[in-house]
Amino acid sequence: MKKKVLMSIVLLAIIGTSAVFAQRVGETVQLGGQTYRVESNTGGRVVLQLAPSLEGNWRHQRTGAMSISFSGSTAVFSDLARDISSISPAWQDAKNKGMIKVGDQFYRNLRSTGNLTWSGQQLSVRWENSNPNVATRTDWENFTFTMSPDGSTITLGGASTATWIRAGIQ
């Protein structure tokens, strides 16, 4: 109850001093360690919406063979199933060879590029076309994510597509 009262007072202070804070629709403001986006600003009333975030744990939706954890501008492997061959045989080989492991970066240089979109670089496992089951190296490729409006899934676009679901959501 005290927290709700405190948040209400803080919100009223923001609205009352909106010249100091974000005023235009789409701008963001930090409040209590959270990022909020201005949804509307009409008639002296500012409406804030909690801004979407990648922060937290996500799992591969199709296979469940791996999980990642986002923090700031990176994401690391938080789980690699014993058998990740459902991603591809080369990924299984890369894991067996120690090329990828829990704690390694999977996404880096993440930045918001608009409403519900982010871009950055993704770790990729490479193989020779003549032997697609054998991992030869890893490298980084550019990508873009799009988040669902409810914040429950993110979908990777580009050459390889994947959908991640926020941990705890079925």
RODO-2510 file (C-alpha; in nm, 4 decimals, decimal comma):
residues 170
     n   res          X          Y          Z
     1     m     0,0000     0,0000     0,0000
     2     k     0,2807     0,2416     0,0912
     3     k     0,4550     0,1663    -0,2394
     4     k     0,1372     0,2486    -0,4376
     5     v     0,0952     0,5757    -0,2496
     6     l     0,4601     0,6650    -0,3067
     7     m     0,4355     0,5802    -0,6798
     8     s     0,1182     0,7923    -0,7077
     9     i     0,2954     1,0876    -0,5461
    10     v     0,5941     1,0456    -0,7772
    11     l     0,3681     1,0236    -1,0826
    12     l     0,1828     1,3386    -0,9755
    13     a     0,5174     1,5132    -0,9317
    14     i     0,6169     1,4097    -1,2829
    15     i     0,2891     1,5274    -1,4291
    16     g     0,3069     1,8535    -1,2344
    17     t     0,6594     1,9221    -1,3544
    18     s     0,6309     1,7762    -1,7012
    19     a     0,8508     2,0550    -1,8399
    20     v     1,1459     1,8792    -1,6721
    21     f     1,0535     1,5304    -1,7957
    22     a     0,9579     1,3706    -2,1257
    23     q     0,6545     1,5377    -2,2759
    24     r     0,6157     1,4118    -2,6282
    25     v     0,4472     1,0840    -2,7115
    26     g     0,7144     0,8181    -2,7579
    27     e     0,9740     0,9772    -2,5290
    28     t     1,0887     0,7775    -2,2274
    29     v     1,1431     0,8578    -1,8621
    30     q     1,3148     0,6612    -1,5829
    31     l     1,1024     0,6146    -1,2728
    32     g     1,1834     0,3869    -0,9811
    33     g     1,4420     0,1955    -1,1838
    34     q     1,1928     0,1243    -1,4649
    35     t     1,1659     0,2808    -1,8090
    36     y     0,8278     0,4231    -1,9079
    37     r     0,7178     0,5560    -2,2471
    38     v     0,4823     0,8547    -2,2832
    39     e     0,1645     0,7130    -2,4386
    40     s    -0,0313     1,0385    -2,4463
    41     n    -0,0056     1,3965    -2,3269
    42     t    -0,3304     1,5842    -2,3637
    43     g    -0,4987     1,8463    -2,1514
    44     g    -0,2175     1,8453    -1,8963
    45     r    -0,2509     1,4701    -1,8381
    46     v     0,0495     1,2515    -1,9153
    47     v    -0,0121     0,8773    -1,9507
    48     l     0,2909     0,6521    -1,9056
    49     q     0,3275     0,2904    -2,0202
    50     l     0,5969     0,0526    -1,8979
    51     a     0,8434     0,0309    -2,1896
    52     p     0,9176    -0,3116    -2,3375
    53     s     1,2475    -0,4696    -2,2414
    54     l     1,4535    -0,7725    -2,3410
    55     e     1,5842    -0,8079    -1,9839
    56     g     1,5453    -1,1517    -1,8318
    57     n     1,5356    -1,5149    -1,9374
    58     w     1,4067    -1,6481    -2,2694
    59     r     1,3900    -1,9968    -2,4224
    60     h     1,3902    -2,1153    -2,7836
    61     q     1,0213    -2,1546    -2,8670
    62     r     1,0381    -2,4243    -3,1339
    63     t     1,2863    -2,6610    -2,9769
    64     g     1,3372    -2,5526    -2,6154
    65     a     1,6944    -2,6741    -2,6726
    66     m     1,8535    -2,3565    -2,5420
    67     s     1,7803    -2,0665    -2,3103
    68     i     1,9372    -1,7225    -2,3017
    69     s     1,9507    -1,4455    -2,0461
    70     f     1,9482    -1,0787    -2,1544
    71     s     2,1188    -0,8117    -1,9476
    72     g     2,1948    -0,4680    -2,0852
    73     s     2,3402    -0,4910    -2,4360
    74     t     2,4228    -0,8636    -2,4273
    75     a     2,2635    -1,2049    -2,3856
    76     v     2,4396    -1,5216    -2,2743
    77     f     2,3548    -1,8901    -2,2974
    78     s     2,1874    -1,9795    -1,9672
    79     d     2,1099    -2,3383    -2,0684
    80     l     2,2105    -2,5690    -2,3512
    81     a     2,0160    -2,8942    -2,3521
    82     r     2,2189    -3,2138    -2,3598
    83     d     2,0917    -3,2658    -2,7149
    84     i     2,0730    -2,9414    -2,9127
    85     s     2,0766    -3,1190    -3,2497
    86     s     1,7181    -2,9935    -3,2993
    87     i     1,8775    -2,6549    -3,3747
    88     s     2,1132    -2,8269    -3,6221
    89     p     2,3670    -3,1099    -3,6099
    90     a     2,6449    -2,8500    -3,6434
    91     w     2,5262    -2,6779    -3,3240
    92     q     2,5463    -3,0120    -3,1429
    93     d     2,8989    -3,0612    -3,2787
    94     a     2,9982    -2,7070    -3,1721
    95     k     2,8743    -2,7802    -2,8199
    96     n     3,0594    -3,1144    -2,8109
    97     k     3,3806    -2,9393    -2,9248
    98     g     3,3432    -2,6656    -2,6603
    99     m     3,2887    -2,3909    -2,9186
   100     i     2,9683    -2,2896    -2,7354
   101     k     2,8855    -2,3320    -2,3684
   102     v     2,6671    -2,1917    -2,0919
   103     g     2,7864    -1,8422    -2,0013
   104     d     2,9106    -1,7577    -2,3517
   105     q     2,7696    -1,4504    -2,5247
   106     f     2,5027    -1,5322    -2,7794
   107     y     2,3895    -1,1750    -2,8599
   108     r     2,5970    -0,8601    -2,8297
   109     n     2,5827    -0,4889    -2,9132
   110     l     2,2055    -0,4844    -2,8605
   111     r     2,0308    -0,1517    -2,9141
   112     s     1,6720    -0,0454    -2,9522
   113     t     1,5981     0,0652    -3,3082
   114     g     1,2379     0,1686    -3,2581
   115     n     0,9161     0,0607    -3,1003
   116     l     0,9489    -0,3130    -3,0220
   117     t     1,2614    -0,3644    -3,2370
   118     w     1,6279    -0,4204    -3,1504
   119     s     1,9373    -0,4930    -3,3540
   120     g     2,2804    -0,6294    -3,2756
   121     q     2,4986    -0,9296    -3,3492
   122     q     2,4290    -1,2996    -3,2992
   123     l     2,6805    -1,5808    -3,2522
   124     s     2,6569    -1,8211    -3,5434
   125     v     2,7961    -2,1709    -3,5879
   126     r     2,9538    -2,2270    -3,9299
   127     w     3,0135    -2,5467    -4,1278
   128     e     3,1241    -2,6487    -4,4760
   129     n     2,8454    -2,7114    -4,7274
   130     s     3,0016    -3,0494    -4,8063
   131     n     2,9691    -3,1543    -4,4396
   132     p     2,6850    -2,9638    -4,2672
   133     n     2,7015    -3,1812    -3,9529
   134     v     3,0507    -3,0642    -3,8551
   135     a     3,1050    -2,7223    -3,6937
   136     t     3,4160    -2,5505    -3,8279
   137     r     3,4009    -2,2152    -3,6446
   138     t     3,1789    -1,9523    -3,4872
   139     d     3,1418    -1,5897    -3,5886
   140     w     2,9065    -1,2933    -3,5521
   141     e     2,6283    -1,1862    -3,7861
   142     n     2,3943    -0,8880    -3,7759
   143     f     2,0291    -0,9383    -3,6859
   144     t     1,7066    -0,7598    -3,5931
   145     f     1,4512    -0,8668    -3,3299
   146     t     1,0852    -0,7765    -3,3222
   147     m     0,8941    -0,8140    -2,9955
   148     s     0,5254    -0,9022    -2,9808
   149     p     0,3068    -0,6181    -2,8479
   150     d     0,2427    -0,8095    -2,5241
   151     g     0,6194    -0,8586    -2,4669
   152     s     0,5948    -1,2385    -2,4518
   153     t     0,7926    -1,3316    -2,7654
   154     i     1,0759    -1,1966    -2,9765
   155     t     1,1333    -1,3069    -3,3333
   156     l     1,4671    -1,2926    -3,5066
   157     g     1,4528    -1,1942    -3,8718
   158     g     1,7088    -1,2250    -4,1475
   159     a     1,8901    -1,5264    -4,2909
   160     s     1,8054    -1,7441    -3,9918
   161     t     1,4758    -1,7014    -3,8114
   162     a     1,4005    -1,8000    -3,4543
   163     t     1,1376    -1,7173    -3,1981
   164     w     1,2176    -1,6835    -2,8292
   165     i     0,9527    -1,6952    -2,5588
   166     r     0,9899    -1,5189    -2,2259
   167     a     1,0683    -1,7780    -1,9548
   168     g     0,7630    -1,8694    -1,7514
   169     i     0,5197    -1,8169    -2,0410
   170     q     0,3744    -2,1291    -2,2017
***
